[in-house]
């Protein structure tokens, strides 16, 4: 049961020990002296980004849906100053009145919590803060103003804040907190203990009205059952900003036997909190989750720390780490623990207020590691040299890792934003379960290859490792495969589709050499790749006749004269692998190629091109003069 495993994860990792606090970004720190006066011209900024630095902040359990509820010590514009985020927003008089009343209630709640804390502790820092709060009137403080940008960049009015540096910035949905005499209140242990007591009281008060019964997650009886499951799970694509739920019943049609809300699936408040906290923890960590397209995948092991497993580098696979892992997949792991320990993975997608579990799996860590080892081994393909790491169009904010699930999946679409959620999910299953991706992925993968060869003048086929690695894996994992694709060129295979690809690569290279590598406009590969990969028999006789002209031109070249003999031998070595219709007749090319054969054609073209490029690099290196000795 998925929720039980998440509950166990939360308990084993001690995620429930301090639920009164959670990480939250606070961008502005208001500096005050012991008398409660502002230090400087405005608040200090905590980070360069739009959210600011994350702090461990108090977290209330009171529902915020009804409004008028604020957080302790750290909250936004409305809670701290009672100001509307958009005072000029068009709305009816009654709605405006309700909104103003909510703003006042939220500010009252924020400062009321601070007053209660001061009564409990008599803290001089809180006294100074309350003095500052009492000085705030209905008008904004000196460092805040509503209006347009002073430089005329924007015609729309907004809140603007003057920082301690004197610079003015547009204020977004950002949080404020306080530092008194150099002491940050969020880190004051006496205030943190006050909030722990307050949080415990909130939880106890909320549970007094809960029904009691059997918890389906823990199996314990006479438990306080949660009417709704909180905290909300955040970070899943296509869900609301405040989060969503896996278990919810908000319509009569979803209920049964007269039960209300989540009592239709009775879960103790403790267990509901635990699995929600566990999921938020997993989603918030790069070594436990990844967001790809419209899905989010989380993975963990019951006992083994995920940092000690190879899954931590699944999203950013480093070439050296991959090579070491394929050779010794269990290095650094306790093999006996891996043999019995369980590995879990769940794929999540959002639908507004609800989270959909698209797929989840569990098996031993040993099985998962072996599957991952096979995944990277099946992706292995030789390239002449590795390109510099840089972002590709459509995902400028992501590092380029050619064998990551993200970049592999992106080879099937024109832009990353077009990536369907089922493709990355399918690849993750292939990596973790050892399954074969659908053969239907070959078509979009090849369609994008054809498009780039024909239309993208900056496209370098030799460095498109992601595309050809995925194509190799898909073909090799098909149960009805007719040829095993190896990491490097297979020169002795009789597979006609693969050899047709090889032949086109040699003919294209011959044309480039005949034009001294200065060919203008589309060449043989650009003009004929699509047709040759589908119906070779209609193209290759023409290309072989055209190739005689190219060989003749090379033979007369001052730079490449004599190379035509080697090229002719190379072409004949490929042609001899095709079976002629009759003895003594020309080689017989396939009339048509099916989808798998088209994939082998593309790989033959790529691997022949890569092998030729590697040979040129080796020859160039051998021809370089040896540096003279320093002596």
Order of alpha helices (4+ residues) and beta strands (2+ residues): alpha-beta-beta-beta-beta-alpha-alpha-alpha-beta-beta-beta-beta-beta-alpha-beta-beta-alpha-beta-beta-alpha-alpha-beta-beta-alpha-alpha-alpha-alpha-alpha-alpha-alpha-alpha-alpha-alpha
